[in-house]
Amino acid sequence: MTSTCSSPSSSGYGTLSKNNAVRNMQKQQNSVFGSSTMVLFSFLFCCVEIKIMSKEDYERDRIRWQQKLDDTSKRLADAEIVNSEMNQIKAELNKKIVEMERIQRPLIEQNRRLTERNRILQNEMKHCEQKLCHSQDDFLTLKDDYERLVKDNQNLKERRAFPEKLEELDRYRNQVLEYSKCITALRQAGLEKDRRYDLLVQKFKRLRKCISSRKNGETEEDRQSSFGGSDCSAESSISLNTITEDLNEALDKDIENGYQQIAREGEQLRRTLSVLKTGEYALEDDQLLRHQLICAQTTIAQQQVVIEQQQLQSENTMELLDSIARLQDQVMEQRSKMESMEAELIESKEMNELLEFQILENKENMEHEFEERQTLRESVSKDTMTDSWINEEDECTFLSQMSPLSDFGEACNRKCELINLRRSASLNIKQRELVQQMLTYIEHLEDQLLHLKIDTEQKMYQFALKETESATKIQDLEEQVEQSYSKQKKKNDLQMEVEMLRKREVELDSEKQMLNGEVNRMSKEMGKLRYLLQQKDEQLTLQGDKGSEQEGRIAKMKTEMQCCMDENNELRCQIRKHTESLQQFEEILAKKEEEMKLLEKKNARLQVEHCTALDEIQRLKEDIRPEIKTDLERRFEEYRYRLSCALKTVHEYEDEISKLRSRVAKLESERQERNDDSVVELEQIREYSEQLEEQFTAQVGIIEALKRKIMQQKALTDFLWSLTESDELSFAKVEDNLTRFKLSQQDEMDCQLTDAVQKLLRLVSANCSYSYEIKKKALTTTVT
């Protein structure tokens, strides 16, 4: 993560990222490492060719190394100077931060005061709103009184002019209420019948859906939801395909677990490969790899045994699938039987409905015929008959006065009356035949009703028996389906485990091949490392350029610090401007508050004047108003005048409140914008100071690390020069001195360098002894 500037608008703050600091430290370490390796190579060269080196070469090398030491001492002095300058800059920045905080305190106090003033204004606005609400309530009460008076006036006028019409309206109103009650009662009865019918239809639909869903293989949970659900869920049906979905979910979980295990094994293998790459190749690593390969082979053999067991289990699952198919066929047969039973039930229901309709029609016909017979009997019983037919109006009145037949007992009474009428002596032969026909027709209908009742009771009993049988069969089938479902699930689990084991075996083979390839790559990389060691010798020549780059970076840091100082000055100027603008706005707010107080005083004065004017107007009206007018008209005019006055005052208050609200909103928005700008600028300054502190701490750490490295390298170079300057040199003494120096050192890099020097001395001593023996042999051969 690099430390970046807080705002793009601010003129680019000088930043030094932590990554750059780490890179500089690495470069300096490499440069020191390179210088130390140069010293070692020169020391070895001196040790090997000490007899051949001349004084001039020695002096040249001594002068060169002395120059290098002087350069390093100069650089250290420069670094100390830069460190002191950075400390001074840090102290100045701390002082500036303290000053900024001191400047910020009055701004915070000003903001607090402004918030208090805003709170006071809001309270005043609330009081104004409460007054407006009270005035509105008064207005509404006056309006209600006015409307009530208008209605009273209209009612009085209507009573004076049309008292008979009002009585008729009341009578019609009562009739309408009675009719509406009758309509609501009939409507409720019809809705209850419709609801019962809908419930029966929904139950039959549920049965049908259950039967149709069992064809597709529905689970026990879905059947319970379809039978025991709410009325709204009557048409909802879920197929047995959810079984496969659950199985797929379980298989997915098993697959994920297998993949996680394989991923863990792969990570372990990658770790071993990384260890092989980073560390040196040893015999212990070969033994670990062999042990891991043996373990993998054993696991593969175990997995093969498990696969064979799972194959046997798969054969058992096939048998279970066959039994499930047979059970599904039985379920299909039961569903077909249920469908046929449903069709019979629907037919019986339709027949019942037809019979009810016929009964109603017969009742209506009987009532109509009875009315005709009654009229005929009354016409015959009269002594004087002017006409053979009565008028239509008399007939309508007679029919309206008759009460309808409501119960079956009344129908029986009417039948007895018909029998008595048939025996009466006042009837003619034709009339008696008609009465006989009516009686025979009624008896025929009664016989039909009895037969239909008997048939329906038998069918309902048969349907109940079939329903109980089907319920028992369905329960048996559900138990069988559950057993088959559990067996199918076990089978699918076993199949998935077999597939996972096979995949794992293939992946282990591939990992084994990868390990062999990595071993070959490691051998190649060892050769590459040897080549890289040769290239490091060439990189030592680039150290001088790196030192110059470091000096340039220090100069850039100084320029960046100067830019930061300039930007701090600019920010101070901006803060001063903002404080001045805040003071101006505070003065404006004070003026506005004074204006508000003046307006309130004017408003109170106007209200007093308004009240006095109202009193004078009222007094004048009472003087001018003639005594002839009635009390109602006088009250009406008074209320109307009060309403008009109240409306005017309400409108004036609303206008003033709207103006005050708009002014307060503008002032609050301006204050909020200025506060937000000042807060943003302060946050930018804080972030900038924090970035400077982080940069300073990073640079101090880099300088201290460089000092430590330079001191260590200086100690090593002094030790090597002391060895080279000694007159009596031998490989044994040099090795003893190197071991002592190694024990005295604590840094790992220095210890590695001393080890490398010891190895090189051993190689040189071996080569020298070998060359000396060859020379001796050559001399002996020449002498002979």
C-alpha positions in Angstrom: 0.0 0.0 0.0 1.5 3.3 -1.1 0.7 6.6 0.7 -1.1 8.8 -1.7 -2.4 12.4 -1.6 -5.8 12.9 0.0 -7.2 15.2 -2.7 -6.4 15.4 -6.4 -7.0 19.2 -6.4 -4.2 20.0 -4.0 -0.9 20.6 -5.7 0.8 17.2 -5.6 2.2 16.5 -2.2 5.7 15.0 -2.2 5.2 11.4 -1.2 7.7 8.5 -0.8 6.1 5.1 -0.7 7.1 2.3 1.6 7.8 0.0 -1.4 10.3 2.5 -2.7 12.0 2.7 0.7 12.2 -1.1 0.8 13.7 -1.2 -2.7 16.3 1.4 -1.8 17.3 -0.7 1.2 17.6 -3.8 -1.0 19.7 -1.9 -3.5 22.0 -0.6 -0.8 22.4 -4.0 0.7 23.3 -5.4 -2.7 25.8 -2.6 -3.2 27.4 -3.4 0.2 27.3 -7.1 -0.6 29.0 -6.3 -3.9 31.7 -4.2 -2.2 32.3 -6.9 0.4 32.6 -9.6 -2.4 35.1 -7.3 -4.2 37.2 -7.1 -1.1 37.1 -10.9 -0.7 38.1 -11.5 -4.3 41.0 -9.0 -3.9 42.0 -10.6 -0.7 42.1 -14.1 -2.3 44.0 -12.7 -5.3 46.5 -11.2 -2.9 46.8 -14.5 -1.0 47.4 -16.5 -4.2 49.7 -14.1 -5.9 51.5 -12.5 -2.9 54.9 -13.5 -4.2 54.3 -12.0 -7.6 52.6 -8.5 -6.7 54.9 -5.5 -6.9 55.0 -2.5 -4.6 53.4 -0.3 -7.3 50.4 -2.5 -7.6 50.1 -2.7 -3.8 50.3 1.1 -3.5 47.7 1.5 -6.3 45.3 -0.8 -4.6 45.8 0.8 -1.2 45.1 4.3 -2.7 42.0 3.0 -4.4 40.6 1.4 -1.3 41.5 4.5 0.7 39.5 6.6 -1.7 36.6 4.2 -1.4 36.7 4.5 2.4 36.9 8.3 2.2 33.8 8.3 -0.1 31.9 6.1 2.3 32.8 8.4 5.2 31.7 11.4 3.2 28.4 9.7 2.4 27.9 8.9 6.1 28.5 12.5 7.0 26.0 13.7 4.4 23.5 11.2 5.7 23.9 12.5 9.2 23.4 16.0 8.0 20.2 15.0 6.1 19.0 13.2 9.3 19.5 16.3 11.4 17.7 18.4 8.8 14.8 15.9 8.7 14.6 16.1 12.6 14.4 19.9 12.3 11.6 19.6 9.7 9.7 17.1 11.9 9.9 19.5 14.8 8.6 22.4 12.6 5.8 20.3 11.4 4.8 19.4 14.9 4.7 23.1 15.8 2.6 23.8 12.7 0.2 21.1 13.7 -0.2 22.5 17.2 -0.8 26.0 15.7 -3.4 24.6 13.3 -5.2 23.0 16.3 -5.0 26.2 18.2 -6.5 28.1 15.2 -9.2 25.4 14.8 -10.5 25.8 18.4 -12.2 29.2 17.8 -13.8 27.8 14.6 -15.3 24.9 16.6 -16.7 27.4 19.2 -18.2 29.5 16.3 -19.8 26.4 14.9 -21.3 25.6 18.3 -22.7 29.1 18.7 -24.2 28.9 15.2 -25.9 25.6 16.1 -27.3 27.2 19.2 -28.7 30.1 17.2 -30.2 27.7 14.7 -31.8 25.8 17.5 -33.3 29.0 18.9 -34.6 29.9 15.5 -36.2 26.5 15.0 -37.9 26.8 18.4 -39.3 30.2 17.3 -40.5 28.6 14.0 -42.2 25.9 16.0 -44.0 28.6 18.1 -45.1 30.3 14.9 -46.4 27.1 13.5 -48.3 26.4 16.7 -50.0 29.8 16.5 -50.9 29.1 12.8 -52.4 25.7 13.8 -54.5 27.5 16.5 -55.7 30.0 14.0 -56.5 27.3 11.5 -58.5 25.4 14.2 -60.4 28.6 15.0 -61.1 29.0 11.3 -62.4 25.5 11.0 -64.7 25.9 14.0 -66.1 29.1 12.6 -66.6 27.3 9.2 -68.4 24.4 10.9 -70.7 26.8 12.7 -71.4 28.7 9.5 -72.3 25.5 7.6 -74.5 24.4 10.5 -76.4 27.7 10.5 -76.8 27.4 6.7 -78.3 24.0 7.0 -80.6 25.1 9.8 -81.8 28.0 7.7 -82.5 25.7 4.7 -84.4 23.2 6.9 -86.5 26.0 8.3 -87.3 27.2 4.9 -88.3 23.7 3.7 -90.5 23.1 6.7 -92.3 26.4 6.2 -92.8 25.7 2.5 -93.1 21.8 2.1 -94.0 20.0 5.3 -95.8 17.2 3.4 -92.8 16.4 1.2 -90.5 16.0 4.2 -92.9 13.4 5.7 -92.9 11.5 2.4 -89.2 11.6 2.2 -88.9 10.2 5.7 -91.3 7.4 4.8 -89.4 6.6 1.6 -86.1 6.6 3.5 -87.4 4.1 6.0 -88.6 1.9 3.2 -85.2 2.1 1.5 -83.5 1.0 4.7 -85.8 -2.0 5.1 -85.2 -3.0 1.5 -81.4 -2.7 1.9 -81.5 -4.9 5.1 -83.5 -7.6 3.2 -81.0 -7.4 0.3 -78.0 -7.7 2.5 -79.5 -10.7 4.3 -80.3 -12.4 1.0 -76.8 -11.6 -0.3 -75.2 -13.1 2.7 -77.2 -16.3 2.4 -76.2 -16.6 -1.3 -72.5 -16.0 -0.4 -72.6 -18.7 2.2 -74.1 -21.2 -0.3 -71.4 -20.2 -2.9 -68.7 -20.6 -0.3 -69.8 -24.1 0.7 -70.0 -25.0 -3.0 -66.5 -23.6 -3.6 -65.2 -25.6 -0.6 -66.6 -28.8 -2.0 -65.2 -28.0 -5.5 -61.7 -27.3 -4.0 -61.8 -30.6 -2.0 -62.6 -32.5 -5.2 -59.8 -30.6 -7.0 -57.4 -31.5 -4.3 -58.2 -35.1 -4.6 -57.9 -34.9 -8.4 -54.5 -33.1 -8.1 -53.2 -35.7 -5.7 -54.2 -38.5 -8.0 -52.7 -36.8 -11.0 -49.5 -35.9 -9.1 -49.0 -39.5 -7.9 -48.7 -40.5 -11.6 -45.5 -38.3 -11.8 -44.3 -39.6 -8.4 -45.1 -37.1 -5.6 -43.4 -37.3 -2.2 -45.1 -37.6 1.1 -44.3 -34.0 2.1 -46.0 -32.7 -1.0 -49.1 -34.8 -0.4 -49.4 -33.5 3.1 -49.1 -29.9 1.8 -51.8 -30.6 -0.8 -54.3 -32.2 1.7 -53.6 -30.1 4.8 -52.9 -26.8 3.2 -55.0 -23.7 3.1 -57.9 -23.0 0.8 -55.8 -20.8 -1.3 -53.2 -23.6 -1.9 -55.8 -26.0 -3.4 -54.4 -25.9 -6.9 -50.8 -26.1 -5.8 -49.1 -29.5 -6.6 -45.4 -30.5 -6.5 -44.1 -33.5 -8.3 -41.8 -36.1 -7.0 -38.9 -34.6 -9.1 -37.7 -32.9 -5.9 -36.2 -36.3 -4.9 -33.7 -36.0 -7.7 -33.0 -32.4 -6.7 -32.2 -33.4 -3.1 -30.0 -36.2 -4.4 -28.1 -33.8 -6.6 -27.6 -31.4 -3.6 -26.2 -34.3 -1.5 -23.9 -35.4 -4.4 -22.7 -31.8 -4.9 -21.8 -31.6 -1.2 -19.8 -34.9 -1.5 -18.1 -33.7 -4.6 -17.1 -30.4 -2.9 -15.7 -32.3 0.1 -13.6 -34.5 -2.3 -12.3 -31.5 -4.1 -11.3 -29.8 -0.9 -9.4 -32.9 0.2 -7.6 -33.1 -3.2 -6.8 -29.3 -2.9 -5.3 -29.9 0.5 -3.1 -32.7 -0.8 -2.1 -30.5 -3.7 -1.1 -27.7 -1.4 1.0 -30.1 0.6 2.8 -31.2 -2.5 3.3 -27.6 -3.7 4.8 -26.8 -0.3 7.3 -29.6 -0.7 8.1 -28.4 -4.2 8.7 -24.9 -2.9 10.9 -26.2 -0.1 12.9 -28.1 -2.8 13.2 -24.9 -4.9 14.2 -22.6 -2.0 16.4 -25.0 -0.1 19.4 -27.1 -1.1 18.8 -30.5 -2.5 19.6 -33.2 0.2 19.1 -36.9 0.8 16.5 -36.2 3.5 14.2 -34.6 0.9 14.5 -37.7 -1.3 13.5 -39.9 1.6 10.5 -37.7 2.4 9.4 -37.9 -1.3 9.8 -41.6 -1.3 7.8 -41.9 1.9 5.0 -39.8 0.4 4.9 -41.8 -2.8 4.6 -45.1 -0.7 1.8 -43.5 1.3 0.0 -42.5 -1.9 0.3 -46.0 -3.4 -1.2 -47.5 -0.2 -4.1 -45.0 -0.3 -4.7 -45.9 -4.0 -4.8 -49.7 -3.1 -7.3 -48.9 -0.3 -9.4 -46.8 -2.6 -9.5 -49.7 -5.2 -10.9 -52.0 -2.5 -13.5 -49.4 -1.6 -14.5 -49.1 -5.3 -15.1 -52.8 -5.6 -17.4 -52.7 -2.5 -19.3 -49.8 -4.0 -19.8 -51.8 -7.3 -21.5 -54.5 -5.3 -23.7 -51.9 -3.6 -24.6 -50.4 -7.1 -26.0 -53.8 -8.1 -28.2 -53.8 -5.0 -29.4 -50.4 -5.9 -30.5 -51.6 -9.4 -32.7 -54.2 -7.8 -34.2 -51.5 -5.6 -35.0 -49.4 -8.7 -36.9 -52.3 -10.2 -39.0 -52.6 -7.1 -39.7 -48.8 -7.2 -40.9 -49.0 -10.8 -43.4 -51.8 -9.8 -44.7 -49.7 -7.0 -45.2 -46.7 -9.3 -47.3 -48.9 -11.6 -49.5 -49.8 -8.7 -49.9 -46.1 -7.8 -51.0 -45.3 -11.4 -53.7 -48.0 -11.1 -55.0 -46.5 -7.8 -55.1 -43.0 -9.4 -57.2 -44.3 -12.3 -59.7 -45.7 -9.8 -59.8 -42.4 -7.9 -60.6 -40.5 -11.1 -63.5 -42.8 -11.9 -64.9 -42.3 -8.4 -64.6 -38.6 -8.8 -66.5 -38.7 -12.0 -69.4 -40.6 -10.3 -69.4 -38.2 -7.5 -69.7 -35.2 -9.8 -72.6 -36.9 -11.7 -74.4 -37.5 -8.4 -73.9 -33.9 -7.4 -75.3 -32.6 -10.7 -78.4 -34.9 -10.3 -79.0 -33.4 -6.8 -78.8 -29.9 -8.1 -81.4 -30.8 -10.9 -83.7 -32.3 -8.3 -83.5 -29.2 -6.1 -84.3 -27.0 -9.1 -87.3 -29.2 -10.0 -88.6 -29.0 -6.5 -88.5 -25.3 -6.5 -90.3 -25.1 -9.8 -93.0 -27.4 -8.5 -93.5 -25.4 -5.4 -93.9 -22.2 -7.5 -96.4 -24.0 -9.8 -98.4 -25.3 -6.9 -98.6 -21.9 -5.4 -99.8 -20.4 -8.6 -102.5 -23.1 -9.2 -103.7 -22.8 -5.6 -104.1 -19.1 -6.0 -106.2 -19.7 -9.1 -108.4 -22.2 -7.4 -108.9 -19.9 -4.5 -110.1 -17.1 -6.7 -112.5 -19.5 -8.5 -114.0 -20.7 -5.2 -114.5 -17.2 -4.0 -116.3 -16.2 -7.3 -118.6 -19.2 -7.0 -119.5 -18.6 -3.4 -120.7 -15.1 -4.1 -124.5 -14.8 -4.5 -124.4 -12.0 -7.0 -121.8 -12.2 -9.8 -121.6 -9.3 -12.1 -118.7 -10.6 -14.3 -117.0 -14.0 -14.8 -113.5 -12.5 -14.3 -112.1 -10.1 -11.7 -110.1 -7.0 -12.5 -106.3 -7.1 -12.8 -105.8 -4.5 -10.0 -107.8 -6.7 -7.6 -105.8 -9.7 -8.6 -102.5 -7.9 -8.0 -103.6 -6.7 -4.6 -104.8 -10.2 -3.7 -101.4 -11.7 -4.8 -99.4 -9.1 -2.9 -101.4 -9.8 0.3 -100.8 -13.6 0.1 -97.9 -15.0 2.0 -95.4 -17.2 0.1 -94.8 -20.8 1.0 -91.7 -21.1 3.0 -91.8 -24.5 4.8 -92.6 -28.1 3.7 -95.3 -28.1 6.4 -97.2 -25.3 4.7 -97.0 -27.3 1.4 -98.6 -30.3 3.2 -101.4 -28.1 4.6 -102.1 -26.8 1.1 -102.3 -30.4 -0.1 -104.9 -31.2 2.6 -106.8 -28.1 1.5 -106.9 -29.3 -2.0 -108.3 -32.7 -0.9 -111.0 -30.9 1.1 -111.7 -28.7 -1.9 -112.1 -31.8 -4.1 -114.9 -33.0 -1.8 -116.7 -29.6 -1.7 -120.2 -29.5 -3.3 -119.6 -26.0 -4.8 -117.2 -27.3 -7.5 -118.0 -28.4 -11.0 -116.9 -31.6 -12.6 -114.1 -29.8 -14.5 -112.8 -28.1 -11.4 -112.8 -31.4 -9.5 -110.8 -33.0 -12.4 -108.3 -30.3 -12.2 -107.9 -30.7 -8.5 -107.5 -34.5 -8.9 -104.8 -33.9 -11.6 -102.9 -31.5 -9.2 -103.0 -34.1 -6.4 -101.7 -36.9 -8.7 -98.9 -34.6 -10.0 -97.9 -33.8 -6.4 -97.8 -37.5 -5.4 -95.7 -38.3 -8.5 -93.1 -35.7 -7.5 -93.0 -37.0 -4.0 -92.3 -40.5 -5.3 -89.5 -39.2 -7.5 -87.9 -37.3 -4.5 -88.0 -40.4 -2.4 -86.3 -42.5 -5.1 -83.6 -39.8 -5.6 -82.9 -39.6 -1.9 -82.5 -43.3 -1.6 -80.1 -43.4 -4.7 -78.0 -40.6 -3.4 -77.6 -42.1 0.1 -76.5 -45.4 -1.5 -74.0 -43.7 -3.7 -72.6 -41.6 -0.9 -72.2 -44.8 1.3 -70.4 -46.5 -1.6 -68.2 -43.5 -2.2 -67.2 -43.4 1.5 -66.2 -47.1 1.4 -64.2 -46.5 -1.7 -62.5 -43.5 -0.2 -61.5 -45.4 3.0 -60.0 -48.2 0.8 -58.1 -45.8 -1.4 -56.7 -44.0 1.7 -55.4 -47.3 3.1 -53.9 -48.2 -0.2 -52.3 -44.8 -0.6 -50.7 -45.1 2.9 -49.2 -48.5 2.0 -47.9 -47.1 -1.3 -46.4 -44.1 0.5 -44.5 -46.4 2.9 -43.1 -48.4 0.0 -42.1 -45.2 -1.8 -40.2 -43.9 1.3 -38.3 -47.2 1.5 -37.4 -47.1 -2.1 -36.4 -43.5 -1.8 -34.0 -44.2 1.0 -32.4 -47.1 -1.0 -32.1 -44.9 -4.1 -30.4 -42.2 -2.0 -27.8 -44.7 -0.7 -27.2 -46.0 -4.2 -26.5 -42.5 -5.5 -24.2 -41.7 -2.6 -22.2 -44.9 -3.3 -22.0 -44.1 -7.0 -20.7 -40.6 -6.3 -18.1 -41.9 -3.9 -16.9 -44.4 -6.5 -16.6 -41.6 -9.1 -14.8 -39.3 -6.6 -12.3 -42.1 -5.8 -11.6 -42.7 -9.4 -11.0 -39.0 -10.0 -8.7 -38.9 -7.0 -6.7 -41.8 -8.3 -6.2 -40.0 -11.6 -5.2 -36.8 -9.9 -2.7 -38.6 -7.7 -1.1 -40.2 -10.8 -0.9 -36.7 -12.4 0.6 -35.3 -9.2 3.2 -38.1 -9.2 4.2 -37.2 -12.7 4.3 -33.5 -11.7 6.7 -34.4 -8.9 9.0 -36.3 -11.2 9.0 -33.3 -13.5 9.7 -30.9 -10.6 12.7 -33.0 -9.6 14.1 -32.7 -13.1 13.4 -28.9 -13.0 15.3 -28.6 -9.7 18.4 -30.1 -11.3 18.1 -27.6 -14.1 17.6 -24.7 -11.7 20.8 -25.7 -9.8 22.7 -25.0 -13.0 20.8 -21.8 -13.4 21.9 -20.7 -9.9 25.5 -21.3 -10.8 25.1 -19.1 -13.8 23.4 -16.4 -11.7 26.4 -16.4 -9.3 28.6 -15.6 -12.2 26.3 -12.7 -13.2 26.4 -11.3 -9.7 30.1 -10.6 -10.2 29.2 -8.5 -13.2 26.6 -6.6 -11.2 29.3 -5.3 -8.8 30.4 -2.8 -11.4 27.0 -1.1 -11.2 27.3 0.0 -7.6 28.9 3.3 -8.3 25.9 4.3 -10.5 23.6 3.3 -7.6 25.4 5.6 -5.2 24.9 8.6 -7.5 21.2 7.7 -7.9 20.9 7.8 -4.1 22.3 11.3 -4.0 19.8 12.4 -6.6 17.0 11.0 -4.6 18.1 12.9 -1.5 18.1 16.1 -3.6 14.6 15.3 -4.8 13.5 14.8 -1.2 14.7 18.3 -0.3 12.8 19.8 -3.2 9.7 17.9 -2.1 10.0 19.2 1.5 10.2 22.7 0.2 7.0 22.2 -1.9 5.3 20.9 1.2 6.3 24.0 3.2 4.8 26.2 0.4 1.6 24.3 0.4 1.3 24.6 4.2 1.6 28.4 3.8 -1.1 28.4 1.2 -3.4 26.4 3.4 -2.9 28.8 6.2 -4.0 31.7 4.0 -7.1 29.8 2.9 -8.0 29.1 6.6 -7.7 32.8 7.4 -10.0 33.7 4.5 -12.6 31.2 5.7 -12.5 32.6 9.2 -13.1 36.1 7.8 -16.0 34.8 5.7 -17.5 33.1 8.7 -17.4 36.3 10.7 -19.2 38.2 7.9 -21.9 35.6 7.8 -22.3 35.9 11.6 -22.8 39.6 11.2 -25.4 38.9 8.5 -27.2 36.5 10.8 -27.3 39.0 13.6 -28.9 41.6 11.2 -31.4 39.0 10.1 -32.3 38.2 13.7 -32.8 41.9 14.5 -35.1 42.2 11.4 -37.1 39.1 12.7 -37.6 40.8 16.1 -38.8 44.0 14.3 -41.2 42.0 12.2 -42.6 40.2 15.3 -43.1 43.6 17.0 -44.9 44.9 13.9 -47.0 41.8 13.8 -48.1 42.2 17.5 -48.9 45.8 16.9 -51.0 45.0 13.8 -52.9 42.3 15.7 -53.8 44.8 18.4 -54.9 47.3 15.8 -56.9 44.5 14.0 -58.7 43.6 17.2 -59.6 47.3 17.9 -60.8 47.7 14.3 -62.9 44.6 14.6 -64.5 45.9 17.8 -65.3 49.3 16.1 -66.8 47.6 13.0 -68.9 45.4 15.2 -70.1 48.4 17.2 -70.9 50.3 14.0 -72.8 47.3 12.5 -74.9 47.0 15.6 -75.7 50.7 15.4 -76.5 50.5 11.6 -78.3 47.2 11.7 -82.2 47.8 11.8 -84.2 46.2 14.5 -86.6 44.6 12.0 -84.2 41.7 11.1 -84.5 38.5 12.9 -82.0 36.9 15.3 -81.0 34.2 12.8 -80.1 36.7 10.1 -78.1 38.8 12.5 -76.1 35.8 13.7 -75.5 34.7 10.2 -74.0 38.0 9.1 -71.8 38.2 12.2 -70.4 34.7 11.6 -69.8 35.5 7.9 -67.9 38.7 8.8 -65.8 36.9 11.4 -64.9 34.2 8.8 -63.7 36.8 6.3 -61.6 38.5 8.9 -60.1 35.3 10.1 -59.3 34.2 6.6 -57.4 37.4 5.9 -55.3 37.1 9.0 -54.5 33.5 8.3 -53.3 34.3 4.8 -51.1 37.1 6.1 -49.5 34.8 8.7 -48.9 32.1 6.1 -47.1 34.6 3.8 -44.9 35.8 6.6 -44.0 32.3 7.8 -43.1 31.2 4.3 -40.8 34.1 3.9 -39.1 33.4 7.2 -38.7 29.7 6.4 -37.1 30.5 3.0 -34.6 32.9 4.7 -33.7 30.5 7.4 -33.2 27.6 4.9 -30.8 29.8 2.8 -28.8 30.8 5.9 -28.5 27.2 7.0 -27.5 25.9 3.6 -24.7 28.6 3.3 -23.4 27.8 6.8 -23.4 24.1 6.1 -21.4 24.5 2.9 -18.8 26.6 4.6 -18.4 24.2 7.5 -18.1 21.3 5.1 -15.3 23.1 3.1 -13.4 23.9 6.3 -13.7 20.3 7.6 -12.4 18.9 4.3 -9.4 21.3 4.3 -8.5 20.4 7.8 -8.7 16.7 7.0 -6.4 17.2 4.0 -3.8 19.0 6.2 -3.9 16.2 8.8 -3.4 13.5 6.2 -0.6 15.5 4.7 1.2 15.8 8.1 0.7 12.1 8.7 2.2 11.3 5.3 5.2 13.4 6.1 5.7 11.7 9.4 5.5 8.3 7.8 8.1 9.3 5.1 10.4 10.7 7.8 10.2 7.5 9.9 10.9 5.4 6.8 13.9 7.5 5.8 15.3 7.3 9.4 14.9 3.5 9.4 16.7 3.3 6.0 19.6 5.5 7.2 20.0 3.5 10.3 20.1 0.2 8.4 22.6 1.6 6.0 24.8 2.7 8.9 24.7 -0.7 10.4 25.6 -2.4 7.1 28.4 0.1 6.3 29.9 -0.4 9.8 29.8 -4.2 9.4 31.4 -4.1 5.9 34.0 -1.6 7.2 34.9 -4.0 10.0 35.2 -6.9 7.5 37.3 -4.9 5.1 39.6 -3.7 7.9 40.0 -7.4 9.0 40.9 -8.5 5.5 43.4 -5.6 5.0 45.0 -6.5 8.3 45.5 -10.0 7.0 47.0 -8.8 3.8 49.3 -6.3 5.5 50.8 -9.0 7.8 54.3 -10.3 6.6 53.9 -13.9 7.5 50.9 -15.3 5.7 49.8 -18.9 5.6 46.6 -20.7 4.9 46.2 -22.1 8.4 46.7 -18.7 10.1 44.2 -17.1 7.7 41.6 -19.8 8.4 42.1 -19.5 12.2 41.6 -15.7 12.0 38.5 -16.1 9.8 36.9 -18.5 12.3 37.6 -16.1 15.2 36.1 -13.2 13.2 33.1 -15.4 12.3 32.4 -16.1 16.0 32.7 -12.4 16.8 30.2 -11.4 14.1 26.4 -11.6 14.7 25.1 -10.8 11.2 24.1 -13.7 8.9 25.4 -12.1 5.8 28.9 -11.6 7.3 28.9 -15.2 8.5 28.1 -16.4 5.0 30.9 -14.2 3.5 33.4 -15.6 5.9 32.3 -19.2 5.1 32.6 -18.4 1.4 36.2 -17.0 1.9 37.2 -20.1 3.9 35.9 -22.4 1.1 37.8 -20.4 -1.5 41.0 -20.5 0.5 40.7 -24.3 0.7 40.2 -24.6 -3.0 43.2 -22.3 -3.7 45.4 -24.3 -1.3 44.3 -27.6 -3.0 45.1 -26.1 -6.5 48.5 -24.8 -5.3 49.5 -28.2 -3.9 48.4 -29.9 -7.1 50.3 -27.5 -9.3 53.4 -27.8 -7.1 53.4 -31.6 -7.5 53.0 -31.3 -11.2 56.0 -29.0 -11.4 58.1 -31.4 -9.4 57.2 -34.3 -11.7 58.0 -32.1 -14.7 61.5 -31.2 -13.2 62.3 -34.8 -12.5 61.4 -35.8 -16.0 63.6 -33.0 -17.4 66.5 -34.0 -15.2 66.3 -37.6 -16.2 
